[in-house]
Amino acid sequence: MIRHCTYPAPALASLVAQFWSITASGGAQLPDYLPGTGAEILLNLADDTELLQTMPDPSGEPVHTRLKAGESVCICPRTTRLKIRSAGEVRLFSIRFRSAGFFSLFRIPLHLVCDRVIPTEELGISLPCALHNDSHILSHNPGHNHSHEMLAGQLQHWLGTLHRSDVHTTALSHVVDQLYYCHRTLSVLDIQQATALSERSFQRHIKQITGVSAKYFTRTARFQATLKHLLQSPLSATAYTDTLLTQGYYDQSHFIRDFRHFTGASPGEYLNSHHKRCNFYLPAGHSNTDEP
């Protein structure tokens, strides 16, 4: 698996986290999507790929979605987990939006989108025609960062034409950023009271922008920050506990409950060599040589 990543120009940096692409041979193990705080537009540039969505209830049946070559979908997992499977060649390209970025650009309420795999055309999102015409560039040159950069450049230009900022949306985006980045120092109540919005109005706006309540959003943000740290840094038992406390967990039991909720496994089961080699926190250009 080879992953390329491009970060957006300053004008889009508050809306888009990154543009990434993954190329891999058939049967390769790909990173799983865990419940998150943003949204993505995922474009398939090669063989048909299956998206397997696991429900939070273990007794629930998984939902299968086939993503054909040239098709694109919006994904926004909040309580579900998503696996990518392909028997053929894998060429995926994604726009990963920041927490408030998708709503700010498309004005589509996230609570209507989250935990579903939806074709972009069903949402009224039309990717630039040139992108479909030129997507063969990445398909035929999968290992070349230049090909990735060309597609990322087209998408940045397209998103730039959609960007229409207004004071109200910008202010709400700032509130969402506070919930995401300041959850260790500010409570949801602190942030809500600083907005001069009523609790009901505050929660309605947050759910529209993020798809979930403010409390669940900060819970997810805390878990993401902790998981990233644990995957990237080998820790001693003492450092492990210190990390959990620093991120705002009361104790290990509190963290383990959240870990099972978001991953379906215990920390000991999940934090293995496979997930440390194969996750979305890996640096750009990473190559996983453990493919079948």
N, C-alpha and C positions, 0 to 999 in steps of 0.2 A: 504494500500500500504506500502510495506517495501522496502527500498532502501539500498543496500550495495555498498560500494565504496572502491577500492584499488588504491593506487597511484603507479606509475611505479618505478622500480629500477633506480638508478642514470644514468645508461648507456642509458636508454630510456626516461629520464625525459624531454629532449628537443624535443621529438617527440610525446609522448603520455601524455595527460593531466590526464586521469584516466580510470580505468575499472569499469563500474557500472552494477548493476543488479537490476531489479525491479520485485517484486512478488506481485500479487494482485488477489482478487477474481473477478469472472465474473461481468461485468458491472461497475467496479470501475472507477472513474475518474482518468486519468493519466496525467502527465505533457505534455504540448504542446511544440513542437519544434518551436521556432521563428527563423527568419533569423539570421545566425551566421557567424563565421569566420573560423571554423574548419570543420572536416568531421568525420563521424562515420561509423563503421561496426556494424550493429545491427543483432543479432542472436535470433531467436524465439525458445524457448525450450518447449513450451506447446501448447495450442490450437491455431487454426488459428486466426490470428490477422489482422485487417484492418488498413492500413495507408491511411489517408485522407489528400491529399495535396491541400491546398487552394491557388489559384493564386492571385497575387497582384491586378489584375483587378477584381473588384467586379462582373463584368458581366461574367467573365470566369467560366467555369464549373470545379468543383473540380475533381481531379484525384484520383481514388481509386486503391490501390494495396493490394492484399491479400498475407500475409506472412504466409506460412504454417509452421507447426512444423518442426524444423530441418533446415529451410531455413535461409539464411543470405543475407542482402542487404547493399549497401553503400548509405548513405544519406548525403547530403551536401546542406542544404537550404541556399539560399542567398537572394532571394526576396519572396519565398513562405513560408507558414506556414504549419506545419504537425501535425495532430492529430492522436493519437493511440486509436483504439477502439477494444474491444474484448468482446463477450458475454460469453466466457469461461474463464478458468484459464489463468492468465497472468504470463509468465516467460520469461523475456527479459534480454539479456546480451549484453553489448556494449563495444567496444573500442572507446573511444573519443580521437581523434587525435588533437594535437595542430595545429595552423594555417598553418604551413609549414610542419607538420609531415607526412601527408598522401602522399604528393608529394615526400618528401625525401625518404620514404620507398619504394613506389611502382612505382615512376616515371610516374604516370598517371596525365596528366594536369587536373587541377581542373575545368577549364572552359568547359571541356567535360563532367563533372560529376555533376556540381552544379545544384540545383533545379530539380533533377531527383531522383527517387528511382530505383536503379539498382542492380540486383542480382550480388553477388560477382563473380560468375563464368563467367558472361559476361565480367567482367573486367580482367579476367585471374588471379583472386586471389583465391587461394585454401587454405582454412582453414585446419589446421592439422587434420588428420584422427582421432587421439585420442580424439580430442575435440568432434566430433560428437558421438564417441563411449561412451564417459564418460559424455555427457551432461545430462543423466538421473539422475546424482548425484544431480544437482541443481533442477531438476524437482521434485524429490522425497523428497528433503530436502530444500524446498524453504526458510525457515526462518533461515537457518544455515549459518553463515558467513564463516564457514570452507569450505562449498561446493563452495561458491563464490570464495574463495581464491584459491582453487584447479584449477578452470577454468582460473582464472586470471594468475596463475603461468604458465599454459600451453601456454597461449597466449603470455605471456612475453617471454618465451623461443623461441616460433616461430618467433616473431618479431625480437628478437635478432639475429636470423640466417639470416634475411633479411637485416639487417642494414649494409649498405656500405657507409660510409661517404666519401665525397670528398670536396676539398677546395672550389670549386665554389658553390656547393649546401649549404655548411655550411655558407658561407658568405651571400648568399641570404636569408637563414633562419634567420640570425641575422638581416637583413634589415626588414624582415616581423615582427620580434619581436619588432623592434623599432617603426614600424607603429602601432602596437597593444598597446604597453605599454607607448610610449612617445608621443602619439597624442596630449596631452595637452600642451606640451612644445616645440615640434618640428613640423614644417609644413612638408607636403609631399615634397615640394621643397627642404627644408633643408636636408632631408634624401636622396633624389635623388642625390643632388649635392655632398654629401659625398661619394657616391658610384663610382664616375667617369664614370657612365653610362650615355648615352644620355637619354633624356626624353622618347623617343620612345622605346628604348631598356629596360629601367627601367620598363615602364608600361607593356611591353610584358612579362617580367619575373614575375612581380607581378601577372598578370592575370593568367599566367600558374600555379603558385604556390597556389594562393588563389581563383581563379575563377572569380575575379572581379577587377576593377580598384583600384589603391591605394587610391583614394579619397573615394570611396564607402566603402572600407575596413575599413578605419579609422572612417568613419561615423558609421559603424556597431559596431566597438569596443567601441566607445564613448557611444552609446546607451546601449550596454550590461553592461558596467561598471555602468552606471546610474541606469538602471533597477534593477540590483543586489542590489545596495545600497538601493533603495526605497522599494524593497520587504523584505529586511532583517531588516530595521531600521525604526520604526515609527518616523515621522518627524513633527515638527511644520511647520507652513506656512513659517516662516523665514528660518528655516533650509532647507526646501524643495527648496526654491529659491537659497539659497547658494550652495546647492548640484549641481543644474543645471549649475550655473555660474562656479563652480569649475571644472566641467567636460567639459566645453568649449562651452556651449550653450549661445547664445546671450541674450535670454530672454525666458519666458514661451511659447510664441507663437512658437518660433523656436523648442523647445522641443516637444510641442504638435504635430506639423507637423511630426516630426520624429517618435513620439510614434504611431501615426495613421498609418504611413507607415509600421512600423515593426510589429505591433500587430493587426491592423485593428480596434482599439478601442481608445477611449480617456483615459488619465491617470485615470480619475475618474471612468470610466467603468471597467478598467482592474485591478487596484490596490485594489482589494477587498479581503475579507477573504479567498475565495477559492484559488485564485492564490498565496496568501501568504502561504497557507498550501500545495500547490501542484505545485512545480516548480523544475527545475533542479539545483537550487542554494542551496537547502536544504542540511543539513549535512548528512553524511553517517549514516545509521542505523535509519533514520527517519521513523516513522510509522504514516500514516494518518488513523485516525479512522473514518473518515466521509465517509466510503464506504456504498453503498446501501446494 
